[in-house]
Each structure stands twice: as structure tokens, then as C-alpha cells.
């Protein structure tokens, strides 16, 4: 059995934990909206057609901000299609996902749903096929109280008070050749800068996110980010990051080290932003919005994971005039190993809490999501639900800067990486702390010793663990409770030292107070 050690000290702080770190994302893609959050006629549907079983699960998950309406969808989206009387709204073809969008759920309906779950609505504007004027119009419609034609139109459509949306995304993945309206970095950057300046004239309260690289493997990364920021640094508050992770060719060891990829990605984006800050001799420090992250099994890799294959709708296999409504798209079935990686990715975000002050696990329901539903049937928690819900609940206050003494192991993708990953938080107002631990070993348990002396006299309040003899075990419609949280009974404190044993391929959270 290996051993690892770390020390917690409230004097060594990464930064405050912004609650927006625990955001999520709903796109008009697959069944995220229709038969996901919205299903009139479902036994649990409320008067507005929203599934209350899903609402309760979203509340339990602890989601804060929710990004909407896309995603790739937004680059072909006309926001006016989604407001006004439902019977008058057009049916549109979504080029991003080769599907029919009914616009039955639009801005007003989605905003009401966000209020039901206690979240914050964050909105993306179309900078692919639309322009600055279009962005100005939707911000005016949403945020101006009254007096203008658009504000009065919103009032006539049933919303007296403004939506008061603070966070606005200036397009989505504009570096991607797949994106409608994709353009070179300089062209996008000029458009984003012009749009940002205009939006601030209209509503100085807005917080703006420039579209950064859609993945660190993009051939234009990080040049895209540098060029975009050279034009927009003074105009925006955030640069976005997107990153998805998956096990490839049965290489579980490399997959479990995915948070190392996230760390390295974020370090480059932060360095790029700070480089532009230096070039501009600016006093402003730009933050990061990691507004799409998750485990996602893509393309050819599905052959290695038969449990995914029948849940994946391929848009490139649809021919002729078939534009289905709410098809099953990217409905990944998540395992315990996936949940352990998600727990580790959350640790990476905590490790960068001084700069990553907004994030969104992508997505929320059905599409690469921690919550799955069946039309007319049940809703259940996927394995990835659990580490997110626990981390959102326990990670309060500040993220602590810690150093881990741990054995290393070799991976094919990333070289030598630590066997144990760890993050920790401390809330000075309550005196409570939390420790999050991952054992990446495929075969051996690890005993971790955590020096708590600098935090005072603490006791173990609770432990939560994701582990299973079958690391590929999942929850399904027929077995929705096959995997879930369990206590880690090994945790104990003696003489200011927390000792906890981690099973192979496991994630553990320890709450202290």
C-alpha cells in the first residue's frame, strides 16, 4: 500500500471560491430541453410543462449559473424566434445538430425554469450568423426596464421586470471550422470588441465573455486566444475555455489523469492572458470562464464502449429530409471511473479558483449529463452526479494552496503523474474545511495523511466516496441506484492528522468542522 501526505494551512490560499464555479449548461441539442427539463403531460409536469422530478434533481445537484441557449446551436439561432406567443413562433432547422427546433421553450420559459431551480441565467449571443445589432437587441429586450420598443415588447409578452442577465457570452467556439460563421481570430476579435463596447454603452452592468479556444488540441491554440485578447482585453471580463475528456483504447491510467490535462490547459490560457496584460501595460487581470467541461465519448472511440453506442445519434448519418425533433444525441452513460475523473476535474477548477471564477459542466440533462430522463418515465442520477453535488455543497470559502507528497505512475499520454490528487477548501466564517481526494491507482489502495494542525481542533463531520469493484458500473433506467455515494469509514483524526485510505480508482470527500 502506498502513502501520500499533504498539509492544510489557511495562510496559503489560491483564492475565494466563486459560486459560479458550479454552473452548468443547457443547449437546444438532443433531449436537453424537450423531454429533458420540459415535458407537458409528464406525471410530474407543473403548470408550465416543466418536469418537477428534474427540478428537484437539479436543486440537489447544486447548480448555480446556467449557460443558455448554446453551444453550437446559438450560431444559427435567431433570438426573436423564441419570444412572443408560442403559436406564432417559427419552426426552424438547427444546422448545428440537424434537428427541428420548435421554439416552444424560449427566453421567457427558460428564465422561469432557471428561477424554479434557484439558478442564474447566463446567455450566449449569436456572433456567428448574426451581428452587433442583434446582440444589442436581445440585451435591450432582456435588461432594459421600460420605455423602449423592445423593453415594452418584453412587458407585453408577460415579463414586467427585466430578466437582469449579467453574464453574456460573445458567441461560441468561434475558432472551430464546424461553427456557423467561423472566421479567422482577428475577424472574430474585431467583431467581439465592437459588440462588447456597444453592449456596455447599453448596459454597463454586463459581464462579457470572449470566445477562447474550444479545446487545447486545436491547431490554433493558444494563438487564437492571444489574438482575440489583443483586440478585446479592455472590453471583456473573461476568456472562455472548453475541454472534454474520454478514455481511449482502454487506457484507464491516462484517462484518470485527465485533470493534469486540464491543469496544463488552464496554465497556458492564464499565461496567454497575462502576456497580453503585460503587452498592454494593463492593471486589469482577466478571469477564465471554463464554460464547457465534462467527460464525453466522441466518434470512433465509441467502439471501445458498447454501453455508449446505442445512446449516440450521429448527425452525419441522417440523410434527405429527416430533421427530427429532440433526437437522442450524445446520451453518454457514465461509469464510476467517469465519476472519479469528474471529481478530479473539479479539483483542478478549485486549484485555479483565483482565475477560474465561472465554469459550466456540460450539459445538465440527457446530453452528456449527470441527469437522465425517459419520456413519460423516470429521471435518475448518473454516476457523475455525485462528485459534483458533494463538491458544490462542501467547497465553500477559499481554495487552499496545497502540495502533495505522493508516488508517481507512468501514463502513455502524459508521462509521469501523481498517484494521488487532492484539493481542499476552508471557510473562515464557520471554521469548516473540506478535503477532496482521488486515488488513480488501478490496483492498490493509498493511505493519505493530512496535517490539519494550522486549522485548529477539527473533527470528521462526514465522508462521501465513489468507488466500486467494477469501475465501469453505471446507473440505468432499470437499475438507477446501482452506483452512488458511500461513506469512507477509514477516515479518522489523531493529534491533528487526518488519515484516510482510498480504494483503487476512487474519489473521496471529507468534511471537517
C-alpha positions as CSV (number, residue, x, y, z in Angstrom):
1,X,0.0,0.0,0.0
2,X,1.3,3.4,-0.9
3,X,1.2,6.5,1.3
4,X,0.7,10.2,0.5
5,X,0.9,13.3,2.6
6,X,-0.3,16.9,2.5
7,X,-0.8,19.9,4.8
8,X,-3.6,22.3,5.1
9,X,-2.9,25.9,6.2
10,X,-5.3,28.8,5.9
11,X,-2.4,31.1,5.4
12,X,-1.8,29.6,1.9
13,X,-4.8,30.4,-0.3
14,X,-5.4,30.0,-4.0
15,X,-8.4,32.3,-4.0
16,X,-12.0,32.7,-3.0
17,X,-14.4,30.1,-4.4
18,X,-16.9,31.9,-6.7
19,X,-20.2,30.0,-6.6
20,X,-20.4,30.4,-10.4
21,X,-17.7,27.7,-10.4
22,X,-20.5,25.1,-10.0
23,X,-22.5,26.2,-13.1
24,X,-24.0,24.1,-15.9
25,X,-25.2,24.4,-19.4
26,X,-28.5,23.8,-21.3
27,X,-28.3,23.9,-25.1
28,X,-31.1,23.2,-27.6
29,X,-29.4,19.9,-28.5
30,X,-30.9,16.4,-28.4
31,X,-33.2,16.0,-25.5
32,X,-31.7,18.5,-23.1
33,X,-34.8,20.7,-23.3
34,X,-37.6,18.7,-24.8
35,X,-38.4,15.6,-22.7
36,X,-35.4,16.7,-20.6
37,X,-36.4,19.7,-18.5
38,X,-39.7,20.3,-20.4
39,X,-42.4,17.7,-21.0
40,X,-46.0,18.7,-20.7
41,X,-48.2,15.8,-19.9
42,X,-45.5,14.0,-17.8
43,X,-46.9,12.9,-14.5
44,X,-44.6,15.3,-12.6
45,X,-45.0,18.3,-15.0
46,X,-46.0,21.5,-13.4
47,X,-48.5,24.1,-14.9
48,X,-45.7,25.4,-17.2
49,X,-44.8,21.9,-18.5
50,X,-41.6,21.5,-16.6
51,X,-40.7,18.2,-15.1
52,X,-40.7,18.6,-11.3
53,X,-38.7,15.4,-10.8
54,X,-35.9,17.0,-12.9
55,X,-36.2,20.3,-11.0
56,X,-35.7,18.5,-7.7
57,X,-32.6,16.7,-9.0
58,X,-31.1,20.0,-10.4
59,X,-31.6,21.5,-6.9
60,X,-29.9,18.6,-5.3
61,X,-27.0,18.8,-7.8
62,X,-26.2,22.3,-6.5
63,X,-26.0,24.0,-9.9
64,X,-25.6,27.8,-9.8
65,X,-25.3,29.6,-13.1
66,X,-26.8,28.0,-16.2
67,X,-25.5,28.9,-19.7
68,X,-28.1,29.1,-22.5
69,X,-29.1,28.6,-25.4
70,X,-25.8,27.2,-26.8
71,X,-23.4,25.9,-27.7
72,X,-23.1,25.4,-31.5
73,X,-26.8,25.9,-31.7
74,X,-26.5,29.6,-30.9
75,X,-24.5,30.4,-34.1
76,X,-27.6,29.8,-36.2
77,X,-30.2,31.0,-33.6
78,X,-32.5,33.9,-34.1
79,X,-33.4,35.0,-30.6
80,X,-36.7,36.7,-31.8
81,X,-37.9,33.2,-32.8
82,X,-38.0,32.3,-29.1
83,X,-40.2,35.2,-27.7
84,X,-43.9,36.1,-28.2
85,X,-47.0,33.9,-28.4
86,X,-46.0,30.3,-28.8
87,X,-48.4,29.7,-31.7
88,X,-46.7,32.4,-33.7
89,X,-43.1,31.1,-33.2
90,X,-41.5,29.6,-36.3
91,X,-40.2,26.0,-36.5
92,X,-36.6,26.2,-37.6
93,X,-34.0,23.7,-38.8
94,X,-31.0,23.6,-36.4
95,X,-28.0,23.2,-38.7
96,X,-25.7,22.5,-35.7
97,X,-27.5,19.3,-34.8
98,X,-29.6,18.6,-37.9
99,X,-32.8,18.7,-36.0
100,X,-36.0,20.7,-35.9
101,X,-36.3,23.4,-33.3
102,X,-39.9,24.1,-32.3
103,X,-39.1,27.2,-30.2
104,X,-41.8,26.0,-27.7
105,X,-39.3,26.8,-25.0
106,X,-37.7,30.2,-25.4
107,X,-36.2,33.0,-23.4
108,X,-39.2,33.6,-21.1
109,X,-39.9,30.0,-20.5
110,X,-36.3,29.1,-19.8
111,X,-35.8,32.1,-17.5
112,X,-38.8,30.9,-15.4
113,X,-37.3,27.4,-15.2
114,X,-34.0,28.9,-14.0
115,X,-35.9,30.7,-11.3
116,X,-37.6,27.4,-10.3
117,X,-34.2,25.7,-9.7
118,X,-32.7,28.8,-8.0
119,X,-30.1,29.4,-10.6
120,X,-28.6,32.3,-12.5
121,X,-29.4,32.7,-16.2
122,X,-26.3,33.3,-18.4
123,X,-26.9,34.0,-22.0
124,X,-24.9,33.5,-25.3
125,X,-25.4,35.8,-28.2
126,X,-25.1,34.8,-31.8
127,X,-21.9,36.2,-33.3
128,X,-21.7,33.5,-36.0
129,X,-24.5,34.4,-38.4
130,X,-25.8,37.5,-36.5
131,X,-24.2,40.8,-35.7
132,X,-23.7,43.5,-33.1
133,X,-27.1,45.0,-33.7
134,X,-28.7,41.6,-33.0
135,X,-26.8,41.3,-29.7
136,X,-27.8,44.8,-28.7
137,X,-31.5,44.0,-29.4
138,X,-31.6,40.9,-27.2
139,X,-29.8,42.7,-24.3
140,X,-32.2,45.6,-24.6
141,X,-35.1,43.2,-24.6
142,X,-33.8,41.3,-21.6
143,X,-32.3,44.0,-19.4
144,X,-33.8,47.5,-20.0
145,X,-36.7,48.1,-17.6
146,X,-39.1,50.0,-19.8
147,X,-39.6,52.9,-22.3
148,X,-38.0,51.4,-25.4
149,X,-39.9,49.4,-28.0
150,X,-38.1,46.2,-27.2
151,X,-38.5,46.6,-23.4
152,X,-42.2,47.3,-23.9
153,X,-42.4,44.2,-26.2
154,X,-41.0,42.1,-23.3
155,X,-43.6,43.6,-20.9
156,X,-46.3,42.8,-23.5
157,X,-45.0,39.2,-23.6
158,X,-45.7,38.8,-19.9
159,X,-42.4,39.8,-18.2
160,X,-42.9,43.2,-16.4
161,X,-39.5,43.3,-14.7
162,X,-36.2,42.9,-16.7
163,X,-34.6,39.5,-16.8
164,X,-31.5,41.2,-15.4
165,X,-29.0,38.9,-17.1
166,X,-25.4,39.7,-16.0
167,X,-23.2,37.2,-17.9
168,X,-23.2,37.4,-21.7
169,X,-21.1,35.1,-24.0
170,X,-19.9,36.7,-27.2
171,X,-20.5,33.8,-29.5
172,X,-19.5,30.1,-29.1
173,X,-16.4,28.2,-30.2
174,X,-15.7,30.7,-33.0
175,X,-12.3,29.1,-33.5
176,X,-14.0,25.9,-34.8
177,X,-14.4,25.2,-38.5
178,X,-17.6,23.4,-37.6
179,X,-19.1,26.7,-36.3
180,X,-21.6,28.6,-38.4
181,X,-19.9,31.9,-39.1
182,X,-16.4,30.7,-38.2
183,X,-13.8,33.3,-39.1
184,X,-10.1,34.0,-38.5
185,X,-9.2,35.1,-35.0
186,X,-8.6,38.7,-35.9
187,X,-12.0,39.0,-37.7
188,X,-13.9,37.5,-34.7
189,X,-11.9,39.6,-32.3
190,X,-12.8,42.8,-34.0
191,X,-16.5,41.9,-34.1
192,X,-16.4,40.8,-30.4
193,X,-14.7,44.1,-29.4
194,X,-17.2,46.2,-31.3
195,X,-20.1,44.2,-29.8
196,X,-18.7,44.4,-26.3
197,X,-18.3,48.2,-26.5
198,X,-21.8,48.6,-27.7
199,X,-23.3,46.3,-25.0
200,X,-21.5,48.3,-22.3
201,X,-23.0,51.5,-23.7
202,X,-26.4,50.0,-23.4
203,X,-26.0,48.3,-20.0
204,X,-22.7,49.0,-18.1
205,X,-23.6,46.2,-15.7
206,X,-23.0,43.4,-18.1
207,X,-20.1,40.9,-17.7
208,X,-18.8,39.7,-21.0
209,X,-17.0,36.5,-22.1
210,X,-14.9,36.4,-25.3
211,X,-14.8,33.1,-27.2
212,X,-11.5,31.4,-26.5
213,X,-10.2,28.1,-27.8
214,X,-12.7,25.2,-28.0
215,X,-10.0,22.7,-27.0
216,X,-6.3,22.7,-26.2
217,X,-5.7,20.3,-29.1
218,X,-6.9,22.9,-31.6
219,X,-4.1,23.7,-34.1
220,X,-4.7,27.4,-33.4
221,X,-4.4,27.2,-29.6
222,X,-3.1,29.4,-27.9
223,X,-2.5,31.8,-30.8
224,X,-6.3,32.2,-31.2
225,X,-6.6,33.3,-27.6
226,X,-3.7,35.7,-27.8
227,X,-5.1,37.4,-30.9
228,X,-8.6,37.6,-29.5
229,X,-7.4,39.2,-26.3
230,X,-5.1,41.6,-28.0
231,X,-8.3,43.1,-29.5
232,X,-10.8,42.6,-26.6
233,X,-8.7,42.7,-23.4
234,X,-10.1,46.1,-22.4
235,X,-13.6,45.2,-23.4
236,X,-14.3,41.8,-21.7
237,X,-14.2,40.3,-18.3
238,X,-13.5,36.6,-19.3
239,X,-11.9,34.4,-21.9
240,X,-13.7,31.1,-22.3
241,X,-12.2,27.6,-22.2
242,X,-13.8,24.3,-23.4
243,X,-12.5,20.9,-22.7
244,X,-13.8,17.3,-22.9
245,X,-12.1,14.2,-21.8
246,X,-12.5,10.5,-22.5
247,X,-10.9,7.1,-22.0
248,X,-9.2,6.0,-25.3
249,X,-8.3,2.5,-26.3
250,X,-8.8,1.1,-22.8
251,X,-6.1,3.4,-21.4
252,X,-7.7,3.9,-18.0
253,X,-4.5,5.2,-16.4
254,X,-4.2,8.1,-18.8
255,X,-7.9,8.8,-18.5
256,X,-7.7,9.1,-14.7
257,X,-5.0,11.7,-15.2
258,X,-7.3,14.0,-17.2
259,X,-7.2,16.7,-14.5
260,X,-3.5,17.1,-15.4
261,X,-4.6,17.9,-18.9
262,X,-7.0,20.5,-17.5
263,X,-4.3,22.0,-15.3
264,X,-1.9,22.4,-18.2
265,X,-4.6,23.8,-20.4
266,X,-5.5,26.4,-17.8
267,X,-1.9,27.3,-17.1
268,X,-1.4,28.1,-20.8
269,X,-4.6,30.2,-21.1
270,X,-3.7,32.1,-17.9
271,X,-0.2,32.7,-19.2
272,X,-1.6,33.9,-22.5
273,X,-4.0,36.3,-20.8
274,X,-1.2,37.7,-18.6
275,X,1.1,38.1,-21.6
276,X,-1.5,40.3,-23.2
277,X,-1.9,42.2,-19.9
278,X,1.8,42.9,-19.9
279,X,1.8,44.0,-23.6
280,X,-1.0,46.4,-22.8
281,X,0.6,47.6,-19.5
282,X,-2.8,47.0,-18.0
283,X,-3.8,46.9,-14.3
284,X,-6.7,44.6,-15.1
285,X,-6.4,40.9,-14.5
286,X,-8.6,38.8,-16.8
287,X,-10.6,35.8,-15.4
288,X,-11.3,32.5,-17.1
289,X,-14.8,31.1,-17.8
290,X,-14.4,27.3,-18.3
291,X,-17.9,27.1,-19.6
292,X,-17.9,23.7,-21.2
293,X,-16.2,20.7,-19.4
294,X,-17.1,17.1,-18.9
295,X,-16.4,13.5,-19.9
296,X,-17.6,12.9,-23.5
297,X,-17.2,9.8,-25.5
298,X,-16.8,11.0,-29.1
299,X,-16.7,9.4,-32.5
300,X,-14.6,6.4,-33.2
301,X,-13.9,5.8,-29.5
302,X,-17.5,4.6,-29.1
303,X,-16.3,1.2,-30.4
304,X,-14.4,0.7,-27.2
305,X,-17.5,1.4,-25.1
306,X,-20.5,-0.6,-26.3
307,X,-22.6,0.9,-23.5
308,X,-22.4,4.2,-25.3
309,X,-23.2,3.1,-28.8
310,X,-27.0,2.8,-28.7
311,X,-27.2,6.2,-27.0
312,X,-25.4,8.2,-29.6
313,X,-27.2,9.9,-32.5
314,X,-24.9,10.7,-35.4
315,X,-25.9,13.8,-37.3
316,X,-23.7,12.8,-40.3
317,X,-25.7,9.6,-40.8
318,X,-29.0,11.5,-41.3
319,X,-29.9,11.9,-45.0
320,X,-32.6,13.5,-47.1
321,X,-35.4,15.5,-45.4
322,X,-35.1,13.9,-42.0
323,X,-34.8,16.7,-39.4
324,X,-36.1,15.0,-36.2
325,X,-37.4,16.8,-33.1
326,X,-35.4,16.3,-29.9
327,X,-33.5,13.2,-31.1
328,X,-31.4,11.1,-28.7
329,X,-28.0,12.8,-29.1
330,X,-24.8,12.2,-27.1
331,X,-26.7,10.5,-24.2
332,X,-23.5,9.1,-22.6
333,X,-23.9,6.5,-19.9
334,X,-21.4,7.4,-17.1
335,X,-19.4,4.9,-15.0
336,X,-17.7,5.1,-11.7
337,X,-14.4,5.7,-13.4
338,X,-16.0,8.7,-15.3
339,X,-17.3,10.0,-11.9
340,X,-13.8,9.7,-10.4
341,X,-12.4,11.8,-13.3
342,X,-15.2,14.4,-12.9
343,X,-14.3,14.6,-9.2
344,X,-10.7,15.2,-10.3
345,X,-11.7,17.9,-12.8
346,X,-13.5,19.7,-10.1
347,X,-10.3,19.6,-8.0
348,X,-8.5,21.2,-11.0
349,X,-11.0,24.0,-11.1
350,X,-10.6,24.6,-7.3
351,X,-6.8,24.6,-7.9
352,X,-7.3,27.6,-10.2
353,X,-10.0,29.3,-8.3
354,X,-8.1,32.6,-8.3
355,X,-8.6,32.9,-12.1
356,X,-11.4,30.4,-13.0
357,X,-14.3,32.2,-11.4
358,X,-17.0,30.8,-13.7
359,X,-17.5,27.3,-15.1
360,X,-20.2,25.1,-16.5
361,X,-20.3,21.3,-16.5
362,X,-21.7,20.5,-20.0
363,X,-24.5,19.6,-20.0
364,X,-27.2,19.3,-17.4
365,X,-29.9,16.8,-18.6
366,X,-29.7,13.9,-21.0
367,X,-27.0,15.2,-23.3
368,X,-23.6,14.3,-21.8
369,X,-25.3,15.0,-18.5
370,X,-25.4,13.9,-14.8
371,X,-29.2,13.6,-15.0
372,X,-31.0,11.3,-17.4
373,X,-34.8,11.1,-18.2
374,X,-37.1,8.8,-20.1
375,X,-40.1,10.4,-21.9
376,X,-43.1,9.8,-19.7
377,X,-40.9,7.9,-17.3
378,X,-38.4,8.3,-14.6
379,X,-35.4,10.6,-14.1
380,X,-32.2,9.4,-12.4
381,X,-28.8,10.4,-11.3
382,X,-25.8,9.3,-13.4
383,X,-22.6,8.4,-11.6
384,X,-21.1,11.8,-12.4
385,X,-23.9,13.5,-10.5
386,X,-22.5,12.6,-7.1
387,X,-19.0,14.2,-7.0
388,X,-20.4,17.4,-8.5
389,X,-23.2,17.6,-5.9
390,X,-20.9,16.9,-3.0
391,X,-18.2,19.3,-4.2
392,X,-20.8,22.1,-4.8
393,X,-22.1,21.6,-1.3
394,X,-18.9,21.3,0.6
395,X,-16.4,23.6,-1.3
396,X,-17.1,26.9,0.4
397,X,-14.9,29.8,1.4
398,X,-11.4,29.7,-0.2
399,X,-9.4,27.1,-2.1
400,X,-6.3,26.2,-0.2
401,X,-2.9,26.0,-1.9
402,X,-1.6,22.6,-1.1
403,X,1.4,20.4,-2.0
404,X,1.0,16.6,-2.2
405,X,3.8,14.2,-1.5
406,X,2.7,11.2,-3.5
407,X,4.2,8.3,-5.5
408,X,4.1,8.8,-9.3
409,X,2.9,6.5,-12.0
410,X,3.6,6.4,-15.8
411,X,0.9,7.2,-18.4
412,X,1.1,6.8,-22.1
413,X,-0.4,10.2,-22.8
414,X,1.0,12.4,-20.0
415,X,4.2,10.8,-18.8
416,X,4.7,10.6,-15.0
417,X,1.8,12.0,-12.9
418,X,1.0,11.8,-9.2
419,X,-0.9,8.7,-8.0
420,X,-3.0,10.9,-5.6
421,X,-4.7,14.2,-6.5
422,X,-6.1,16.5,-3.8
423,X,-7.9,19.8,-3.3
424,X,-9.0,21.5,-0.1
425,X,-11.2,24.4,1.0
426,X,-11.6,26.4,4.2
427,X,-14.5,28.7,5.3
428,X,-13.2,31.1,7.9
429,X,-16.7,32.2,8.9
430,X,-17.7,28.7,10.1
431,X,-14.3,27.2,10.7
432,X,-15.2,24.3,8.4
433,X,-12.9,22.7,5.9
434,X,-13.3,20.1,3.2
435,X,-10.7,17.8,1.5
436,X,-11.2,16.1,-1.9
437,X,-9.0,13.1,-2.8
438,X,-8.6,10.9,-5.8
439,X,-6.6,7.6,-6.0
440,X,-5.6,7.0,-9.6
441,X,-4.1,3.6,-8.9
442,X,-5.8,0.8,-10.8
443,X,-5.0,-1.9,-8.3
444,X,-3.7,-0.6,-4.9
445,X,-5.3,1.4,-2.1
446,X,-3.4,4.5,-0.8
447,X,-3.4,5.9,2.7
448,X,-3.3,9.7,2.8
449,X,-2.2,11.7,5.8
450,X,-3.4,15.3,6.0
451,X,-1.9,17.7,8.6
452,X,-4.7,19.8,9.9
453,X,-2.8,21.5,12.8
454,X,-3.0,25.0,11.4
455,X,-6.8,24.8,11.1
456,X,-7.3,24.2,14.8
457,X,-9.3,21.4,16.5
458,X,-11.4,19.7,13.9
459,X,-13.4,16.5,13.7
460,X,-14.8,14.5,10.8
461,X,-18.3,15.6,10.0
462,X,-19.0,13.4,7.1
463,X,-17.3,11.3,4.3
464,X,-18.5,10.6,0.8
465,X,-16.9,8.2,-1.6
466,X,-17.3,7.0,-5.2
467,X,-15.7,3.5,-5.6
468,X,-16.8,0.1,-6.9
469,X,-15.3,-3.3,-7.6
470,X,-16.5,-2.7,-11.1
471,X,-15.2,0.7,-12.2
472,X,-17.4,0.6,-15.3
473,X,-20.6,0.1,-13.3
474,X,-23.3,2.6,-14.2
475,X,-26.8,3.7,-13.3
476,X,-29.6,2.9,-15.8
477,X,-33.3,3.2,-16.2
478,X,-33.6,-0.4,-14.9
479,X,-31.0,0.0,-12.2
480,X,-31.0,3.7,-11.2
481,X,-29.3,3.0,-7.9
482,X,-26.6,0.6,-8.9
483,X,-23.8,3.2,-8.1
484,X,-23.8,6.1,-5.7
485,X,-22.2,7.6,-2.7
486,X,-21.0,5.6,0.3
487,X,-19.1,6.6,3.4
488,X,-15.4,6.1,3.7
489,X,-15.2,4.6,7.1
490,X,-11.4,4.7,7.3
491,X,-11.3,8.5,8.0
492,X,-10.1,9.4,11.4
493,X,-8.2,12.2,13.2
494,X,-5.5,11.8,15.8
495,X,-3.1,14.5,17.0
496,X,-4.2,16.9,14.3
497,X,-3.6,14.4,11.5
498,X,-6.5,13.2,9.3
499,X,-5.8,9.7,7.9
500,X,-8.0,8.2,5.2
501,X,-7.5,5.2,3.0
502,X,-8.6,5.4,-0.6
503,X,-9.6,2.3,-2.6
504,X,-8.2,2.0,-6.2
505,X,-9.9,4.2,-8.7
506,X,-11.8,6.2,-6.2
507,X,-12.9,9.7,-5.2
508,X,-13.4,10.7,-1.6
509,X,-14.6,13.9,0.1
510,X,-14.1,14.6,3.8
511,X,-16.0,17.4,5.6
512,X,-14.3,18.8,8.7
513,X,-15.5,21.1,11.4
